[in-house]
């Protein structure tokens, strides 16, 4: 079993910054892919950023140059981060952490990010 817990969401004005964290626990494989997805009201969940074990990253076009994802595996605990800068009202959504390993996909409960104009 794997548990993912997001934190760091909140309300911010346009142009501001937030940093999301995703703490993992449970049986984490050596090789995995972690990512951030978001879902705005009335829209489908979409991939925002992804990072593999080796550090290779992917970003959606809408967040390139503004968001940065990273992972930290010190102290035997894997944590995923999403640094969000120059936030826009269109970034308002629930952000979910995702872990893919061994053909399974795990999700966190989500954290709300609201960007006011």
Secondary structure as GFF3:
##gff-version 3
##sequence-region A 1 117
A	DSSP	beta_strand	2	7	.	.	.	ID=ss1
A	DSSP	beta_strand	10	13	.	.	.	ID=ss2
A	DSSP	beta_strand	18	26	.	.	.	ID=ss3
A	DSSP	beta_strand	33	39	.	.	.	ID=ss4
A	DSSP	beta_strand	46	52	.	.	.	ID=ss5
A	DSSP	beta_strand	57	59	.	.	.	ID=ss6
A	DSSP	beta_strand	67	72	.	.	.	ID=ss7
A	DSSP	three_ten_helix	74	76	.	.	.	ID=ss8
A	DSSP	beta_strand	79	84	.	.	.	ID=ss9
A	DSSP	three_ten_helix	89	91	.	.	.	ID=ss10
A	DSSP	beta_strand	93	101	.	.	.	ID=ss11
A	DSSP	beta_strand	104	107	.	.	.	ID=ss12
A	DSSP	beta_strand	111	116	.	.	.	ID=ss13
###
